[in-house]
């Protein structure tokens, strides 16, 4: 499962009920064997016991299907839930970027749609949809009609990266619910999407005009080839004060952001035993500067420092005790001198991730052979491998942070 908060009309909020989104996820994961079952279970529980959280989107997958599930509270002083789910078509890509995405809902097509019993009634009762008008019912329009630019732009970017020939308009209010990918999307492609900050487009804040140098007369500074010179302090996630200083009027809300807690790319492969076929590529802090490690679904445990996540305590002596701080420290280094330090980091990060992809076929072949003989031993093998990659990631980033702190300290700028 993946989650994004999408909000809802204020009139829908309620405090009558039991279930928040994390509780709903836990119950769905505990009770269901398939994505379809999880959606049905979560929807039924939300309607029966009351959903009191804000509007949320869950992407729910298994080796055979992926569903886009959106749930909202039912209204002031009401107990229940409003929800809808749509199956992502084979070969298509969908995206959720903090606003409701579901359009039409068709209860007569249960193979591809599921919904709460009140999905149309609440909209009619509140005047958010009139079936007599001839206008098509749109879930997002009825219950969460947000057009915030930061959401729209991320949707546009993801869909454009997987289907560039569509030439989607970055200023459009709405985009297709899904698009057909124009080529197979690899794990590495997904990593690049998560690290994206609109490179090569007008929305890249690291390439804003204010970063380019001018001489005392206000003329552009150029290099020997006549190219404009950009300050080495240009970066894709400038804070409010810096944006104001260099004249960036709006925060573009990149896909990769420094306030990210963790990020995942989850694979469900039906041609492998579940403990091997279920694989989560996992990272901490900002995906732009952090690194992915493979966590197989058959592992028995995670390294302790990947489980410890105390954001309020930091010392250099104990930094390795919470892996998040190692990657967060690196992200702060990168943000000081983005182009130069990220280039140095990539000399270490790219070989680290490439090594994992080179090892993957060998590791998985060995794990499958072990699983056929002794499933418990296969899980121990996968656990040890996952632990080794996590430990190497932390050690690599810690050592690299030391080297880059020395190389790029203030005396060398």
URGIJO-V249823 format. One record per pair of residues at least 12 apart in sequence whose ideal C-beta (glycine too) atoms are under 7 Angstrom apart, sorted by the first residue. I is the first residue (numbers start at 1). GAP is how many residues later the second one is. D is the distance in Angstrom with one decimal. If there is no record, write none. Layout:
i: {I & I}
gap: {GAP & GAP}
d: {D & D}
This chain:
i: {1 & 1 & 1 & 1 & 1 & 2 & 2 & 3 & 3 & 3 & 3 & 4 & 4 & 4 & 4 & 5 & 5 & 5 & 6 & 6 & 6 & 6 & 6 & 6 & 6 & 6 & 7 & 7 & 7 & 7 & 8 & 8 & 8 & 8 & 8 & 8 & 9 & 9 & 11 & 11 & 11 & 12 & 12 & 12 & 12 & 12 & 13 & 13 & 14 & 14 & 14 & 14 & 14 & 14 & 14 & 15 & 16 & 16 & 16 & 16 & 17 & 17 & 17 & 17 & 17 & 18 & 18 & 19 & 19 & 19 & 19 & 19 & 19 & 20 & 20 & 21 & 21 & 24 & 24 & 24 & 25 & 27 & 27 & 27 & 28 & 28 & 34 & 35 & 35 & 35 & 35 & 35 & 35 & 36 & 36 & 38 & 39 & 39 & 39 & 39 & 39 & 40 & 42 & 43 & 43 & 43 & 46 & 46 & 46 & 47 & 47 & 47 & 50 & 50 & 51 & 51 & 51 & 52 & 55 & 55 & 55 & 55 & 56 & 57 & 57 & 57 & 59 & 61 & 61 & 62 & 63 & 63 & 63 & 63 & 64 & 65 & 66 & 67 & 67 & 67 & 68 & 68 & 68 & 68 & 68 & 68 & 68 & 69 & 69 & 70 & 70 & 70 & 70 & 70 & 71 & 72 & 74 & 74 & 75 & 80 & 81 & 82 & 82 & 82 & 82 & 82 & 83 & 83 & 84 & 84 & 84 & 84 & 84 & 85 & 86 & 86 & 86 & 86 & 87 & 88 & 89 & 91 & 91 & 92 & 92 & 92 & 92 & 93 & 93 & 93 & 93 & 93 & 93 & 94 & 94 & 95 & 95 & 95 & 97 & 97 & 97 & 98 & 99 & 99 & 99 & 99 & 100 & 100 & 100 & 100 & 101 & 101 & 102 & 102 & 103 & 103 & 103 & 103 & 104 & 104 & 104 & 105 & 105 & 105 & 120 & 123 & 123 & 128 & 129 & 147 & 149 & 150 & 152 & 153 & 153 & 153 & 153 & 154 & 154 & 155 & 156 & 156 & 156 & 157 & 157 & 157 & 158 & 159 & 159 & 161 & 162 & 162 & 162 & 162 & 163 & 163 & 163 & 163 & 164 & 165 & 166 & 187 & 187 & 190 & 191 & 191 & 193 & 194 & 194 & 194 & 194 & 195 & 195 & 195 & 196 & 196 & 196 & 197 & 197 & 197 & 197 & 197 & 198 & 198 & 203 & 204 & 205 & 205 & 205 & 205 & 206 & 206 & 206 & 206 & 208 & 208 & 210 & 210 & 210 & 211 & 211 & 211 & 211 & 212 & 212 & 212 & 213 & 213 & 232 & 232 & 232 & 233 & 234 & 234 & 235 & 235 & 236 & 236 & 237 & 237 & 237 & 237 & 256 & 256 & 256 & 257 & 258 & 258 & 258 & 260 & 260 & 260 & 262 & 262 & 262 & 263 & 263 & 264 & 264 & 264 & 265 & 266 & 267 & 272 & 272 & 273 & 273 & 274 & 275 & 275 & 275 & 275 & 275 & 275 & 275 & 276 & 276 & 276 & 276 & 276 & 276 & 278 & 278 & 279 & 279 & 279 & 280 & 281 & 282 & 284 & 284 & 284 & 285 & 285 & 285 & 285 & 286 & 289 & 289 & 289 & 289 & 289 & 290 & 290 & 291 & 291 & 291 & 291 & 291 & 292 & 293 & 293 & 293 & 294 & 294 & 294 & 295 & 296 & 296 & 298 & 298 & 298 & 299 & 299 & 299 & 299 & 300 & 300 & 301 & 303 & 303 & 303 & 305 & 305 & 305 & 305 & 305 & 306 & 306 & 308 & 308 & 309 & 309 & 310 & 320 & 320 & 323 & 326 & 326 & 326 & 327 & 329 & 330 & 330 & 330 & 333 & 333 & 333 & 337 & 340 & 341 & 341 & 344 & 345 & 348 & 348 & 352 & 352 & 356 & 363 & 366 & 367 & 367}
gap: {24 & 28 & 57 & 58 & 59 & 56 & 57 & 18 & 53 & 54 & 55 & 53 & 92 & 93 & 94 & 49 & 51 & 93 & 49 & 50 & 51 & 64 & 92 & 93 & 94 & 138 & 47 & 48 & 137 & 139 & 46 & 47 & 64 & 65 & 135 & 136 & 134 & 135 & 64 & 65 & 115 & 60 & 61 & 62 & 63 & 131 & 60 & 63 & 38 & 59 & 60 & 61 & 62 & 63 & 64 & 37 & 34 & 61 & 62 & 63 & 32 & 33 & 34 & 35 & 62 & 31 & 32 & 26 & 27 & 30 & 31 & 32 & 33 & 32 & 33 & 32 & 35 & 18 & 21 & 22 & 33 & 14 & 15 & 18 & 13 & 14 & 28 & 25 & 26 & 27 & 30 & 31 & 32 & 29 & 31 & 22 & 21 & 28 & 30 & 46 & 75 & 74 & 27 & 40 & 71 & 73 & 25 & 35 & 37 & 33 & 34 & 69 & 29 & 30 & 20 & 22 & 30 & 21 & 15 & 17 & 45 & 89 & 15 & 12 & 13 & 39 & 37 & 205 & 207 & 206 & 205 & 206 & 207 & 214 & 206 & 22 & 22 & 18 & 19 & 20 & 17 & 18 & 20 & 26 & 28 & 33 & 34 & 14 & 16 & 13 & 14 & 30 & 32 & 69 & 12 & 71 & 44 & 48 & 47 & 38 & 35 & 34 & 36 & 37 & 40 & 61 & 32 & 33 & 18 & 21 & 31 & 35 & 55 & 29 & 16 & 26 & 27 & 91 & 25 & 90 & 89 & 89 & 90 & 86 & 87 & 88 & 89 & 66 & 69 & 85 & 86 & 88 & 92 & 83 & 84 & 60 & 63 & 64 & 54 & 57 & 58 & 53 & 45 & 47 & 49 & 52 & 39 & 40 & 43 & 44 & 39 & 76 & 37 & 38 & 35 & 36 & 37 & 74 & 32 & 33 & 34 & 14 & 32 & 34 & 17 & 14 & 19 & 14 & 13 & 26 & 101 & 103 & 21 & 17 & 50 & 99 & 100 & 99 & 101 & 20 & 12 & 14 & 19 & 39 & 41 & 98 & 35 & 16 & 20 & 32 & 17 & 19 & 20 & 23 & 16 & 17 & 18 & 19 & 18 & 17 & 13 & 78 & 94 & 75 & 74 & 101 & 62 & 61 & 62 & 69 & 93 & 61 & 92 & 93 & 58 & 59 & 60 & 39 & 57 & 58 & 59 & 91 & 54 & 56 & 49 & 32 & 31 & 33 & 43 & 47 & 28 & 29 & 30 & 132 & 38 & 40 & 36 & 37 & 38 & 19 & 20 & 23 & 35 & 16 & 17 & 18 & 16 & 18 & 105 & 107 & 108 & 104 & 104 & 105 & 100 & 103 & 18 & 102 & 17 & 20 & 21 & 98 & 30 & 31 & 32 & 29 & 28 & 73 & 77 & 25 & 26 & 27 & 20 & 21 & 22 & 20 & 24 & 16 & 17 & 18 & 16 & 14 & 12 & 92 & 96 & 95 & 98 & 23 & 21 & 22 & 23 & 96 & 103 & 104 & 107 & 20 & 22 & 88 & 91 & 92 & 95 & 18 & 19 & 15 & 17 & 18 & 15 & 13 & 13 & 39 & 40 & 43 & 39 & 42 & 43 & 46 & 45 & 41 & 42 & 45 & 53 & 56 & 37 & 41 & 58 & 61 & 62 & 102 & 106 & 61 & 96 & 97 & 100 & 62 & 92 & 95 & 91 & 86 & 90 & 80 & 81 & 84 & 80 & 83 & 84 & 87 & 79 & 83 & 82 & 84 & 87 & 88 & 15 & 16 & 17 & 18 & 89 & 17 & 84 & 13 & 14 & 13 & 15 & 12 & 74 & 78 & 71 & 68 & 71 & 72 & 70 & 72 & 15 & 67 & 71 & 68 & 71 & 72 & 71 & 68 & 63 & 67 & 60 & 55 & 48 & 52 & 41 & 44 & 33 & 22 & 15 & 14 & 15}
d: {5.6 & 6.8 & 5.4 & 6.7 & 5.3 & 6.9 & 4.2 & 6.6 & 6.3 & 7.0 & 5.6 & 4.9 & 4.5 & 6.7 & 5.3 & 6.2 & 5.8 & 6.0 & 4.6 & 6.3 & 5.0 & 6.4 & 5.9 & 5.3 & 4.9 & 5.8 & 5.9 & 4.8 & 5.6 & 6.3 & 6.1 & 3.5 & 4.2 & 6.6 & 5.8 & 5.2 & 6.0 & 6.6 & 6.3 & 6.5 & 6.6 & 5.5 & 5.0 & 6.7 & 5.2 & 6.8 & 5.7 & 6.7 & 6.0 & 4.7 & 6.4 & 6.3 & 5.9 & 6.5 & 5.5 & 5.6 & 5.7 & 6.5 & 6.6 & 4.5 & 6.1 & 1.9 & 5.8 & 4.4 & 5.3 & 4.6 & 5.7 & 6.4 & 5.8 & 5.6 & 6.4 & 5.1 & 6.7 & 6.7 & 4.4 & 4.7 & 4.3 & 4.9 & 6.6 & 6.2 & 6.6 & 6.8 & 6.9 & 5.9 & 5.3 & 4.3 & 5.0 & 4.5 & 5.3 & 4.3 & 5.0 & 6.6 & 5.2 & 6.1 & 6.8 & 5.2 & 5.7 & 5.1 & 5.1 & 4.7 & 5.7 & 6.6 & 7.0 & 5.0 & 6.6 & 6.1 & 5.7 & 3.5 & 6.2 & 5.1 & 5.1 & 5.7 & 4.2 & 6.0 & 5.9 & 5.5 & 3.8 & 6.1 & 6.9 & 4.3 & 6.7 & 5.5 & 5.8 & 6.9 & 4.9 & 4.4 & 6.5 & 6.8 & 5.6 & 5.6 & 4.4 & 6.4 & 3.5 & 6.6 & 6.5 & 5.9 & 4.4 & 5.0 & 7.0 & 5.5 & 6.5 & 5.1 & 6.2 & 5.5 & 6.9 & 6.7 & 6.7 & 6.8 & 4.2 & 6.4 & 5.8 & 5.8 & 5.3 & 6.9 & 4.1 & 5.5 & 6.9 & 6.6 & 6.5 & 6.9 & 6.0 & 5.5 & 6.2 & 6.1 & 5.7 & 6.2 & 6.6 & 4.7 & 5.1 & 4.8 & 4.3 & 5.8 & 5.0 & 4.4 & 5.6 & 6.6 & 5.9 & 6.8 & 4.7 & 5.8 & 6.2 & 5.6 & 6.1 & 4.0 & 6.4 & 5.4 & 6.9 & 6.9 & 4.6 & 6.2 & 5.9 & 5.2 & 6.7 & 6.5 & 4.5 & 5.3 & 4.3 & 6.3 & 4.9 & 3.8 & 5.1 & 5.1 & 6.6 & 4.5 & 6.5 & 4.1 & 6.6 & 3.8 & 6.5 & 3.8 & 6.3 & 6.0 & 4.1 & 5.9 & 5.0 & 6.6 & 6.6 & 5.4 & 6.2 & 6.7 & 6.6 & 5.9 & 6.6 & 5.5 & 6.3 & 6.9 & 3.9 & 4.4 & 5.1 & 5.2 & 6.8 & 3.1 & 6.9 & 6.3 & 6.3 & 6.2 & 6.6 & 6.6 & 5.6 & 5.2 & 5.5 & 4.8 & 6.2 & 6.2 & 6.2 & 6.5 & 6.0 & 5.7 & 5.0 & 5.9 & 6.4 & 4.6 & 6.8 & 6.0 & 4.2 & 6.5 & 6.5 & 5.2 & 6.8 & 6.2 & 6.3 & 6.0 & 6.3 & 4.7 & 6.8 & 6.2 & 6.6 & 6.3 & 6.4 & 5.6 & 4.3 & 5.0 & 5.1 & 5.0 & 6.9 & 4.5 & 6.2 & 3.7 & 4.0 & 6.9 & 5.6 & 6.8 & 6.4 & 6.6 & 4.8 & 6.5 & 5.2 & 6.0 & 5.7 & 5.6 & 5.1 & 5.6 & 4.0 & 6.4 & 6.0 & 5.0 & 2.8 & 4.4 & 6.6 & 5.0 & 5.3 & 3.8 & 6.1 & 4.9 & 6.8 & 5.3 & 4.9 & 6.0 & 5.4 & 6.2 & 5.8 & 6.3 & 6.4 & 6.8 & 5.5 & 3.8 & 5.9 & 6.9 & 6.3 & 6.2 & 5.2 & 6.7 & 5.9 & 4.9 & 3.8 & 6.6 & 4.9 & 5.8 & 6.6 & 6.4 & 5.3 & 6.4 & 6.9 & 6.6 & 5.3 & 5.1 & 4.7 & 5.4 & 6.8 & 5.5 & 4.2 & 5.1 & 4.6 & 6.8 & 6.4 & 6.3 & 5.0 & 6.4 & 6.4 & 5.9 & 2.4 & 6.6 & 6.3 & 5.8 & 6.5 & 6.3 & 6.4 & 5.5 & 4.8 & 5.8 & 6.6 & 6.8 & 3.0 & 5.9 & 5.6 & 6.9 & 4.6 & 6.0 & 5.0 & 5.8 & 4.6 & 4.7 & 6.1 & 3.9 & 4.5 & 5.2 & 4.4 & 5.5 & 4.4 & 4.4 & 6.7 & 6.5 & 4.5 & 6.9 & 5.3 & 6.1 & 6.5 & 5.3 & 6.9 & 6.1 & 4.5 & 5.2 & 5.1 & 6.0 & 6.5 & 6.1 & 5.2 & 4.3 & 6.0 & 6.7 & 4.6 & 4.9 & 6.9 & 5.5 & 4.4 & 5.0 & 5.7 & 4.8 & 6.1 & 5.3 & 4.7 & 6.3 & 6.2 & 5.5 & 5.8 & 4.4 & 6.5 & 5.0 & 5.5 & 6.2 & 4.6 & 6.3 & 5.4 & 5.7 & 5.9 & 6.1 & 5.2 & 5.3 & 5.0 & 5.4 & 6.1 & 5.6 & 6.9 & 5.4 & 5.3 & 6.2 & 5.6 & 6.6 & 5.7 & 6.8 & 5.7 & 5.8 & 5.8 & 6.5 & 6.1 & 5.0 & 7.0 & 5.9 & 6.5 & 5.7 & 6.8 & 5.8 & 5.5}
